[in-house]
Amino acid sequence: MRKLLSYRDARLLVTGQTLSAFGDFALWIVMAVWMKQLTGSNARAGLVFFVLAVGNLAGPLGGLVADRVKRRTLMIVTDFALAGVVLLLLFVHNRGDAWLIYLVAFLYGVGGAVFFPARSALLRLMLPDELLADANGMLSSTQQGIRLVAPAAGVGLYALVGGGPVAIVDAATFLASAFFLGRMHLREEKPRPEEQHFVEEVTAGFRHVWRTLPLRQLVAGVTVALLVVGFSETLIFYVIHRVGEPPTFFWVMATLQGVGAIAGGLTAAPIVRRLGELKTAGIGLGLFGVCSLILTLPSLGLVLFAFPVAGVGIAWLIVGYGTALQTRTPLAIQGRVSAAADLFATIAQTTSIVTGAALSVLVDYRILFVVMAAVLCGTAIYLATRREAMMTAEVAPLEAPATMEA
């Protein structure tokens, strides 16, 4: 981490992204609470997160844009655009204006589908490959730390002065992100255009994942795992009831998981260097699977132990997954590969959340946790036993490298 932070541009990126994450986590929960207050409907409040996920489905197009222009410039433009988008919430005053919340949530998702593939590629430009795991771990840890305080801060501000000021704060964090990106010394060459059909360009990320054996194994394994991970979003409330605590106890568990995720983010890079990306991701899934099994037990102590361990597992999964996508992908298609992998993950997790909510009223929650544990441990074993092969895909032409400054 010390070596990573010796790079001026890395410090600027982490600072800007930490501030931006604060605004994100604060506003997302506030939009759902706001919708609930305006409409009185839990379903319409939950639909805010669904609309956000629908916006993320623009990932393949966002990845193509990220591979066609200078990444840092694209990120700055996206920050400014989203700062303007969230200010639309200043026009929400009554139930009739509630559609604006959905519009903002959708555009938020679209913006992320452009911004995060560009960020993945920017990290490749900024840093040597051996520091990518450290960068991903640092970003994961800071975001998890912010996630512990931002939702409560957002809801508190909403309760005091309403949703408009929360939107202004979020807009300010986007501008802060743009400011820190603009302060970077990175000199980036404009990517060279490809002479391909539009459909071939858009699908280049999917084709690269399929042709590259380690990435195909990783994306397939993680996608299968995420088809059950979302069950926990509903089942956790059954666990809370079983151990005799009120629903508000959820925040204690979320905090413990966040603390574990911070520790996991800070320790992930050495694990990746020692074991490789696939094994690190597999171990992360395995930890989450074991914790799912623990949650079937009626013991508050064991439940409290499981959540920070699960947080470590999630962080190791995220860092191993993201680093593999970066190190096994040519820079020319980095954005599209990142977007393709994120699309699989988003669809799988959204499907599992809906499926878990439906199954929870039909099947005992402990049986569903056992199913989760079985799938997660199975995919963990699969990934942990794969060979860390070198990239075997057909490689697209690489761009001219950017200049790094420490």
Secondary structure as a PSIPRED ss2 file (coil, helix, strand):
# PSIPRED VFORMAT (PSIPRED V4.0)

   1 M C   1.000  0.000  0.000
   2 R H   0.000  1.000  0.000
   3 K H   0.000  1.000  0.000
   4 L H   0.000  1.000  0.000
   5 L H   0.000  1.000  0.000
   6 S C   1.000  0.000  0.000
   7 Y C   1.000  0.000  0.000
   8 R H   0.000  1.000  0.000
   9 D H   0.000  1.000  0.000
  10 A H   0.000  1.000  0.000
  11 R H   0.000  1.000  0.000
  12 L H   0.000  1.000  0.000
  13 L H   0.000  1.000  0.000
  14 V H   0.000  1.000  0.000
  15 T H   0.000  1.000  0.000
  16 G H   0.000  1.000  0.000
  17 Q H   0.000  1.000  0.000
  18 T H   0.000  1.000  0.000
  19 L H   0.000  1.000  0.000
  20 S H   0.000  1.000  0.000
  21 A H   0.000  1.000  0.000
  22 F H   0.000  1.000  0.000
  23 G H   0.000  1.000  0.000
  24 D H   0.000  1.000  0.000
  25 F H   0.000  1.000  0.000
  26 A H   0.000  1.000  0.000
  27 L H   0.000  1.000  0.000
  28 W H   0.000  1.000  0.000
  29 I H   0.000  1.000  0.000
  30 V H   0.000  1.000  0.000
  31 M H   0.000  1.000  0.000
  32 A H   0.000  1.000  0.000
  33 V H   0.000  1.000  0.000
  34 W H   0.000  1.000  0.000
  35 M H   0.000  1.000  0.000
  36 K H   0.000  1.000  0.000
  37 Q H   0.000  1.000  0.000
  38 L H   0.000  1.000  0.000
  39 T H   0.000  1.000  0.000
  40 G C   1.000  0.000  0.000
  41 S C   1.000  0.000  0.000
  42 N H   0.000  1.000  0.000
  43 A H   0.000  1.000  0.000
  44 R H   0.000  1.000  0.000
  45 A H   0.000  1.000  0.000
  46 G H   0.000  1.000  0.000
  47 L H   0.000  1.000  0.000
  48 V H   0.000  1.000  0.000
  49 F H   0.000  1.000  0.000
  50 F H   0.000  1.000  0.000
  51 V H   0.000  1.000  0.000
  52 L H   0.000  1.000  0.000
  53 A H   0.000  1.000  0.000
  54 V H   0.000  1.000  0.000
  55 G H   0.000  1.000  0.000
  56 N H   0.000  1.000  0.000
  57 L C   1.000  0.000  0.000
  58 A C   1.000  0.000  0.000
  59 G H   0.000  1.000  0.000
  60 P H   0.000  1.000  0.000
  61 L H   0.000  1.000  0.000
  62 G H   0.000  1.000  0.000
  63 G H   0.000  1.000  0.000
  64 L H   0.000  1.000  0.000
  65 V H   0.000  1.000  0.000
  66 A H   0.000  1.000  0.000
  67 D C   1.000  0.000  0.000
  68 R C   1.000  0.000  0.000
  69 V C   1.000  0.000  0.000
  70 K C   1.000  0.000  0.000
  71 R H   0.000  1.000  0.000
  72 R H   0.000  1.000  0.000
  73 T H   0.000  1.000  0.000
  74 L H   0.000  1.000  0.000
  75 M H   0.000  1.000  0.000
  76 I H   0.000  1.000  0.000
  77 V H   0.000  1.000  0.000
  78 T H   0.000  1.000  0.000
  79 D H   0.000  1.000  0.000
  80 F H   0.000  1.000  0.000
  81 A H   0.000  1.000  0.000
  82 L H   0.000  1.000  0.000
  83 A H   0.000  1.000  0.000
  84 G H   0.000  1.000  0.000
  85 V H   0.000  1.000  0.000
  86 V H   0.000  1.000  0.000
  87 L H   0.000  1.000  0.000
  88 L H   0.000  1.000  0.000
  89 L H   0.000  1.000  0.000
  90 L H   0.000  1.000  0.000
  91 F H   0.000  1.000  0.000
  92 V C   1.000  0.000  0.000
  93 H C   1.000  0.000  0.000
  94 N C   1.000  0.000  0.000
  95 R H   0.000  1.000  0.000
  96 G H   0.000  1.000  0.000
  97 D H   0.000  1.000  0.000
  98 A C   1.000  0.000  0.000
  99 W H   0.000  1.000  0.000
 100 L H   0.000  1.000  0.000
 101 I H   0.000  1.000  0.000
 102 Y H   0.000  1.000  0.000
 103 L H   0.000  1.000  0.000
 104 V H   0.000  1.000  0.000
 105 A H   0.000  1.000  0.000
 106 F H   0.000  1.000  0.000
 107 L H   0.000  1.000  0.000
 108 Y H   0.000  1.000  0.000
 109 G H   0.000  1.000  0.000
 110 V H   0.000  1.000  0.000
 111 G H   0.000  1.000  0.000
 112 G H   0.000  1.000  0.000
 113 A H   0.000  1.000  0.000
 114 V H   0.000  1.000  0.000
 115 F H   0.000  1.000  0.000
 116 F H   0.000  1.000  0.000
 117 P H   0.000  1.000  0.000
 118 A H   0.000  1.000  0.000
 119 R H   0.000  1.000  0.000
 120 S H   0.000  1.000  0.000
 121 A H   0.000  1.000  0.000
 122 L H   0.000  1.000  0.000
 123 L H   0.000  1.000  0.000
 124 R H   0.000  1.000  0.000
 125 L H   0.000  1.000  0.000
 126 M H   0.000  1.000  0.000
 127 L C   1.000  0.000  0.000
 128 P C   1.000  0.000  0.000
 129 D H   0.000  1.000  0.000
 130 E H   0.000  1.000  0.000
 131 L H   0.000  1.000  0.000
 132 L H   0.000  1.000  0.000
 133 A H   0.000  1.000  0.000
 134 D H   0.000  1.000  0.000
 135 A H   0.000  1.000  0.000
 136 N H   0.000  1.000  0.000
 137 G H   0.000  1.000  0.000
 138 M H   0.000  1.000  0.000
 139 L H   0.000  1.000  0.000
 140 S H   0.000  1.000  0.000
 141 S H   0.000  1.000  0.000
 142 T H   0.000  1.000  0.000
 143 Q H   0.000  1.000  0.000
 144 Q H   0.000  1.000  0.000
 145 G H   0.000  1.000  0.000
 146 I H   0.000  1.000  0.000
 147 R H   0.000  1.000  0.000
 148 L H   0.000  1.000  0.000
 149 V H   0.000  1.000  0.000
 150 A H   0.000  1.000  0.000
 151 P H   0.000  1.000  0.000
 152 A H   0.000  1.000  0.000
 153 A H   0.000  1.000  0.000
 154 G H   0.000  1.000  0.000
 155 V H   0.000  1.000  0.000
 156 G H   0.000  1.000  0.000
 157 L H   0.000  1.000  0.000
 158 Y H   0.000  1.000  0.000
 159 A H   0.000  1.000  0.000
 160 L H   0.000  1.000  0.000
 161 V H   0.000  1.000  0.000
 162 G C   1.000  0.000  0.000
 163 G H   0.000  1.000  0.000
 164 G H   0.000  1.000  0.000
 165 P H   0.000  1.000  0.000
 166 V H   0.000  1.000  0.000
 167 A H   0.000  1.000  0.000
 168 I H   0.000  1.000  0.000
 169 V H   0.000  1.000  0.000
 170 D H   0.000  1.000  0.000
 171 A H   0.000  1.000  0.000
 172 A H   0.000  1.000  0.000
 173 T H   0.000  1.000  0.000
 174 F H   0.000  1.000  0.000
 175 L H   0.000  1.000  0.000
 176 A H   0.000  1.000  0.000
 177 S H   0.000  1.000  0.000
 178 A H   0.000  1.000  0.000
 179 F H   0.000  1.000  0.000
 180 F H   0.000  1.000  0.000
 181 L H   0.000  1.000  0.000
 182 G H   0.000  1.000  0.000
 183 R C   1.000  0.000  0.000
 184 M C   1.000  0.000  0.000
 185 H C   1.000  0.000  0.000
 186 L C   1.000  0.000  0.000
 187 R E   0.000  0.000  1.000
 188 E C   1.000  0.000  0.000
 189 E C   1.000  0.000  0.000
 190 K C   1.000  0.000  0.000
 191 P C   1.000  0.000  0.000
 192 R C   1.000  0.000  0.000
 193 P C   1.000  0.000  0.000
 194 E C   1.000  0.000  0.000
 195 E C   1.000  0.000  0.000
 196 Q C   1.000  0.000  0.000
 197 H C   1.000  0.000  0.000
 198 F H   0.000  1.000  0.000
 199 V H   0.000  1.000  0.000
 200 E H   0.000  1.000  0.000
 201 E H   0.000  1.000  0.000
 202 V H   0.000  1.000  0.000
 203 T C   1.000  0.000  0.000
 204 A H   0.000  1.000  0.000
 205 G H   0.000  1.000  0.000
 206 F H   0.000  1.000  0.000
 207 R H   0.000  1.000  0.000
 208 H H   0.000  1.000  0.000
 209 V H   0.000  1.000  0.000
 210 W H   0.000  1.000  0.000
 211 R H   0.000  1.000  0.000
 212 T C   1.000  0.000  0.000
 213 L H   0.000  1.000  0.000
 214 P H   0.000  1.000  0.000
 215 L H   0.000  1.000  0.000
 216 R H   0.000  1.000  0.000
 217 Q H   0.000  1.000  0.000
 218 L H   0.000  1.000  0.000
 219 V H   0.000  1.000  0.000
 220 A H   0.000  1.000  0.000
 221 G H   0.000  1.000  0.000
 222 V H   0.000  1.000  0.000
 223 T H   0.000  1.000  0.000
 224 V H   0.000  1.000  0.000
 225 A H   0.000  1.000  0.000
 226 L H   0.000  1.000  0.000
 227 L H   0.000  1.000  0.000
 228 V H   0.000  1.000  0.000
 229 V H   0.000  1.000  0.000
 230 G C   1.000  0.000  0.000
 231 F C   1.000  0.000  0.000
 232 S H   0.000  1.000  0.000
 233 E H   0.000  1.000  0.000
 234 T H   0.000  1.000  0.000
 235 L H   0.000  1.000  0.000
 236 I H   0.000  1.000  0.000
 237 F H   0.000  1.000  0.000
 238 Y H   0.000  1.000  0.000
 239 V H   0.000  1.000  0.000
 240 I H   0.000  1.000  0.000
 241 H H   0.000  1.000  0.000
 242 R H   0.000  1.000  0.000
 243 V C   1.000  0.000  0.000
 244 G C   1.000  0.000  0.000
 245 E C   1.000  0.000  0.000
 246 P C   1.000  0.000  0.000
 247 P H   0.000  1.000  0.000
 248 T H   0.000  1.000  0.000
 249 F H   0.000  1.000  0.000
 250 F H   0.000  1.000  0.000
 251 W H   0.000  1.000  0.000
 252 V H   0.000  1.000  0.000
 253 M H   0.000  1.000  0.000
 254 A H   0.000  1.000  0.000
 255 T H   0.000  1.000  0.000
 256 L H   0.000  1.000  0.000
 257 Q H   0.000  1.000  0.000
 258 G H   0.000  1.000  0.000
 259 V H   0.000  1.000  0.000
 260 G H   0.000  1.000  0.000
 261 A H   0.000  1.000  0.000
 262 I H   0.000  1.000  0.000
 263 A H   0.000  1.000  0.000
 264 G H   0.000  1.000  0.000
 265 G H   0.000  1.000  0.000
 266 L H   0.000  1.000  0.000
 267 T H   0.000  1.000  0.000
 268 A H   0.000  1.000  0.000
 269 A H   0.000  1.000  0.000
 270 P H   0.000  1.000  0.000
 271 I H   0.000  1.000  0.000
 272 V H   0.000  1.000  0.000
 273 R H   0.000  1.000  0.000
 274 R H   0.000  1.000  0.000
 275 L H   0.000  1.000  0.000
 276 G C   1.000  0.000  0.000
 277 E H   0.000  1.000  0.000
 278 L H   0.000  1.000  0.000
 279 K H   0.000  1.000  0.000
 280 T H   0.000  1.000  0.000
 281 A H   0.000  1.000  0.000
 282 G H   0.000  1.000  0.000
 283 I H   0.000  1.000  0.000
 284 G H   0.000  1.000  0.000
 285 L H   0.000  1.000  0.000
 286 G H   0.000  1.000  0.000
 287 L H   0.000  1.000  0.000
 288 F H   0.000  1.000  0.000
 289 G H   0.000  1.000  0.000
 290 V H   0.000  1.000  0.000
 291 C H   0.000  1.000  0.000
 292 S H   0.000  1.000  0.000
 293 L H   0.000  1.000  0.000
 294 I H   0.000  1.000  0.000
 295 L C   1.000  0.000  0.000
 296 T C   1.000  0.000  0.000
 297 L C   1.000  0.000  0.000
 298 P C   1.000  0.000  0.000
 299 S C   1.000  0.000  0.000
 300 L H   0.000  1.000  0.000
 301 G H   0.000  1.000  0.000
 302 L H   0.000  1.000  0.000
 303 V H   0.000  1.000  0.000
 304 L H   0.000  1.000  0.000
 305 F H   0.000  1.000  0.000
 306 A H   0.000  1.000  0.000
 307 F H   0.000  1.000  0.000
 308 P H   0.000  1.000  0.000
 309 V H   0.000  1.000  0.000
 310 A H   0.000  1.000  0.000
 311 G H   0.000  1.000  0.000
 312 V H   0.000  1.000  0.000
 313 G H   0.000  1.000  0.000
 314 I H   0.000  1.000  0.000
 315 A H   0.000  1.000  0.000
 316 W H   0.000  1.000  0.000
 317 L H   0.000  1.000  0.000
 318 I H   0.000  1.000  0.000
 319 V H   0.000  1.000  0.000
 320 G H   0.000  1.000  0.000
 321 Y H   0.000  1.000  0.000
 322 G H   0.000  1.000  0.000
 323 T H   0.000  1.000  0.000
 324 A H   0.000  1.000  0.000
 325 L H   0.000  1.000  0.000
 326 Q H   0.000  1.000  0.000
 327 T H   0.000  1.000  0.000
 328 R C   1.000  0.000  0.000
 329 T C   1.000  0.000  0.000
 330 P C   1.000  0.000  0.000
 331 L H   0.000  1.000  0.000
 332 A H   0.000  1.000  0.000
 333 I H   0.000  1.000  0.000
 334 Q H   0.000  1.000  0.000
 335 G H   0.000  1.000  0.000
 336 R H   0.000  1.000  0.000
 337 V H   0.000  1.000  0.000
 338 S H   0.000  1.000  0.000
 339 A H   0.000  1.000  0.000
 340 A H   0.000  1.000  0.000
 341 A H   0.000  1.000  0.000
 342 D H   0.000  1.000  0.000
 343 L H   0.000  1.000  0.000
 344 F H   0.000  1.000  0.000
 345 A H   0.000  1.000  0.000
 346 T H   0.000  1.000  0.000
 347 I H   0.000  1.000  0.000
 348 A H   0.000  1.000  0.000
 349 Q H   0.000  1.000  0.000
 350 T H   0.000  1.000  0.000
 351 T H   0.000  1.000  0.000
 352 S H   0.000  1.000  0.000
 353 I H   0.000  1.000  0.000
 354 V H   0.000  1.000  0.000
 355 T H   0.000  1.000  0.000
 356 G H   0.000  1.000  0.000
 357 A H   0.000  1.000  0.000
 358 A H   0.000  1.000  0.000
 359 L H   0.000  1.000  0.000
 360 S C   1.000  0.000  0.000
 361 V C   1.000  0.000  0.000
 362 L C   1.000  0.000  0.000
 363 V C   1.000  0.000  0.000
 364 D C   1.000  0.000  0.000
 365 Y H   0.000  1.000  0.000
 366 R H   0.000  1.000  0.000
 367 I H   0.000  1.000  0.000
 368 L H   0.000  1.000  0.000
 369 F H   0.000  1.000  0.000
 370 V H   0.000  1.000  0.000
 371 V H   0.000  1.000  0.000
 372 M H   0.000  1.000  0.000
 373 A H   0.000  1.000  0.000
 374 A H   0.000  1.000  0.000
 375 V H   0.000  1.000  0.000
 376 L H   0.000  1.000  0.000
 377 C H   0.000  1.000  0.000
 378 G H   0.000  1.000  0.000
 379 T H   0.000  1.000  0.000
 380 A H   0.000  1.000  0.000
 381 I H   0.000  1.000  0.000
 382 Y H   0.000  1.000  0.000
 383 L H   0.000  1.000  0.000
 384 A H   0.000  1.000  0.000
 385 T C   1.000  0.000  0.000
 386 R C   1.000  0.000  0.000
 387 R C   1.000  0.000  0.000
 388 E C   1.000  0.000  0.000
 389 A C   1.000  0.000  0.000
 390 M C   1.000  0.000  0.000
 391 M C   1.000  0.000  0.000
 392 T C   1.000  0.000  0.000
 393 A C   1.000  0.000  0.000
 394 E C   1.000  0.000  0.000
 395 V C   1.000  0.000  0.000
 396 A C   1.000  0.000  0.000
 397 P C   1.000  0.000  0.000
 398 L C   1.000  0.000  0.000
 399 E C   1.000  0.000  0.000
 400 A C   1.000  0.000  0.000
 401 P C   1.000  0.000  0.000
 402 A C   1.000  0.000  0.000
 403 T E   0.000  0.000  1.000
 404 M C   1.000  0.000  0.000
 405 E C   1.000  0.000  0.000
 406 A C   1.000  0.000  0.000
